[in-house]
Amino acid sequence: MNNWKTDFKVKFHLEYLHNDGTKEINYNSLIVHAEDEDEAKKMILNQYEGSRFLIIDEVVKLWKY
């Protein structure tokens, strides 16, 4: 059993394609407390309810304790 947790900074963007053909991109990042990178990604996916517009760009490990 692993009781260690890590803070991850997850960089992502939401990419929307409008009916008129224009593309809108909103960049964002969140810091989450998770056991590993996969769990950190899942937390972001859950936050945005599995949105098809969500694209995760990078997961950076910040701190482990």
Helices and strands as residue ranges (DSSP letters): E 6-17, E 23-34, H 37-47, E 54-64
